[in-house]
């Protein structure tokens, strides 16, 4: 399908100066949100992530087991939204979380570089879903975005979306740190939504520049503009480098200010994190917690 032409229906991206000004304002507004209740919500929005070369069936099983035990150990804190792992561990996590409400997120589609055959990407996604993934995180073809092959990049997302039922959540990572400019970040976000993304996500966490509030501002404006034209709500996920409670709250505030409180649910807002989980727990409990 031709997607690039639809970009003309949307206003151009903000300038870098406009984005910087808005981020400065968001930082001020975020101070009001540094509260225990909002820390709890941010914790509940985490896709608890382990994406390491030394992951194993043993380590991932223990990781998932602790996430499930959290329900009983911290009943006053809503648990994380999902566990995020490589596709080879979807079945492992499924066994560990069986009988709990925990959702399973799998990166797939040649994560993190997405530099493989489209057929391989689609097959990997299909296998992850078949093995029990509830949510799939894929990477938009950054190389095609940088060379202006917008239709080709979006069509890859469309093909992959076709490999899953509508109840499977598809998050598309635009790798904002590689795109760099507000213009490309906005285009990548819109193209992902045109092609069927349920979420747009900042980063893989595998390159030097991960999530930034500047990228989040641009992406949330794109989500808002897309919603105003189509009536379809798409979620936002900040991932990579989100470590402190203050950073989590800043992304919460950006979503709150640009998209509104109706986006502040775990169906529309996520944080991809590992270390942030312990740090948010520490802020909530008022002392250092090293649960994970």
N, C-alpha and C positions, 0 to 999 in steps of 0.2 A: 504494500500500500504506500501511497505517497503521503508523507507526513510533513516534510519540510515546508510545503506551501502554507500549512496552517500556522506556522510561526508568524506569518505576516498579519494574522488576525489579532496579535497581541502587541501591546506597547513594548518598546525597547527596554533593555535593562537599565537600571540605575547606573550612574557613574560611580567610580571607586570612591570619590569624595562624598557622594550622597550616602553610599553604604557606610563609610566610616563614621559619618555624622550620626546615622541612625544607630549604629552599634554603640557609640558613646552614650547615647540616650538610653539604650537598653541596659547598659551596665548600671546606670543610675537607678533605673526602675527596678532592676533585679534585687537591689538591696532590701526592698520591702518584702520580697518573697523568701528570704533566708529564714524560714520557720520550720519547726519540726514537722508540721503537717505536710508542707510542700516537699520536704526531704523524704517523707514517707511515700508521697506520690511518685517522686522521681525514682525512688528505689523500685516501686512496683512497675515502672515503665522500662526497667532494664531488660535487655536481652543479654543474659549472663553468658559470657563468651569465653571459650577456649579454642584458639586457632593457632596451635603451636606445632612445630615439626616433631616435638617429642611427646605429643598426645599419644595415648595408647588406650586399649580397651580397659585396662586397669585404672589408669588415671581419670579417664572420662567417666567411668562407672562411679568412682568415688566423688567426682565433681557433681554429677547428677544426683547422687544419693544425698549429699549435703544440701542441695537445693530443695529436695523433697522433705528432708527432715526439718527444714526451716519452718514449715507450716506449723509444726508442733512446738518448736523451740522459741519461736517469736510470734505467737498468735496475735499480738497487738500491732504487728507490722504486715501490710499486704505483701505477699511474696512477689518475686520477679516475674516478668511477663512470659519469658521463655528461656530455654537453654539453647545457645547457638554453637554449633560444632561443624566440623567437616562432614561431608556426606557419608563417608565410610563409617561414621559413628552414630548415624541416625538410629539404627536398630539397637545399638548398645544403650543409648539414652532411653529409647522406648521401653526396654526391659526395666531399666532403673526407675523410671517415673510411672510405670504402670499402676493404675489405680488412683493416681493423683490428677489434679486439673492442669498440671504443668504442660505447656506447649513446647513443641520442638521446632527450632529454626535450623535449617541447613544452608550454609553457603553452598553454591553450586555454579555450574556453567563456566568452569575453568577459573574459578576464584584463585588468586586475587587479580591476575593480569587479564584474564578472559582472552588470552591469545592462543586459541585452539580452534578446531573446526566447529562450525555451528552445529553440525550433527552430533558431535561429542558433547557440546554444551547441553543440547536438548536431551540427549540420552542420560547425562548425569543428573539433570533436574528430574526427569521421569523416574529414575531409579531412587532418588532421594524421597520423592513423594510416595512411590510404591512401598518403600521401607518404613514410612510413617511420619515423614516431615509434615508439619502443619503450615510452615512458612518457609519460603525460599528467598534467599538474598543472592542476587546476581550482580555482575558488574557490567555497566554499559560499555560498549566498545570505545574506549577513550581515543585510540588511534584514529578511528573513523571520525570522531567528533573534531579532532584537531585538524583533520584535512578537509573538513566541510562535507563529509559524506553522511549527511544527517538522515536521509531516508534509509540508508543501509544500516546505520546504527539502530534506528527505531525498529526496523523490520526484524532484526535479531531478537529484540525484546518481544515482538509480536509472536514470533515462532516459538520462543520459549514459553510464553504465556499459554500457548495452545497445548502445551504438554501437561497442564494441570487443570483440575476442576476449579470452578469459580470460588469454592470455599477455601482454597489454598491462598494464603496471603503472599503476594509477590512484592518484594522490596527491591528496587533498582538502585544500585550504588553508582553515583555519577563520578566518583573520584574527583571531588571538587578541587583538591590540591594540585592535581595535574592539569585541570582545565584553566585554573587561575583567574580568569577574567569574569566579571559579572555577566557579560554577554554570553559566554559559553556555558557558564553555570546555569543561567536562566534557560538557555536553549536546551541543554541536556535534561533539565528538570521537566520542561514542557514536553519534549519528545518522549520521555519515559512515560509520562502520564497519557499522552496520545496513544501509546502502544499497549497500555493496559496495566501499568504499575499501580499497586495499591498503596505503596509508600515510595517516596524518594529519600535516599539515604546519602549522607555526605561522602563517606570514605570507607576504604577497606582497613585502614590502620596499618597498611603494609608499605606505604611510601612516606617520604619525609614530612610532607604536609598533610595532616589529617583534618578532622573537623575544625572549623573556625566559625566564630559568630558571624563574620562577614558572609561566608557562604550560606549560613543558615538564614540570614536575612533575605538574601536573594532568592533562595529556594522557597521560603515561606511566602514571599510575594508572588512567585510563580504559582504555587499551590492555590493561593487565594484567587488569583486572576483566572486560573483554570476552573475553579469552583464556580465563580461568578458567571462564566460562559456556559458551563455544562451541567451544573448542579451536582456533580460527583465529588465527594470528599476524598481526598488523597492524604495519607498520613506523612509525617516527617520523622526521620530518624537521624540523630546525631551519633556518629561512631568514630572511634579512633582519637585517642588523646583526651577523652573526657574522664578526668580522674577525681576532681574535688567536688564536694557538695556545691560550692559556689559556681563551678563551671556547669554542673547539671542544672542549677537554678537559672543560670543565664539563658540556656537553651529553652527551658520552660517559659521564661519571660518573653523571649522572642516569639514563641508560638502563641502565647497568651495575647501579646500586643498586636500581632499581625493577623493571626487567624481567629483569635477569640477563644473564650473558655470552652466552647463546644469541642475544640480540638484537644482539650486536655483530658483525654481518656487514653487508656492503653490500646484502644483500637486505632488511634490516630497519632499517637506520640510515643516514640521509643528512644532509648539510649542504649547504644551498643557499648558494653563496658565489662571490665573484669575488676580492676583495682577500685573503681568508683563504688562498687558494692560495699566493700568493707568501710570505705571512707564515709559513705552515707549512713551506714549502720552506726558508725562511731558518733556522727553528728546527732543522730536520732536518740541514741542511748546516753549520750553525754560523757562517754569514756571510750578509750580505744577498743575497738572490736576487730579481731582477726578471724572472722568466721570462715572465709574462703582462703 
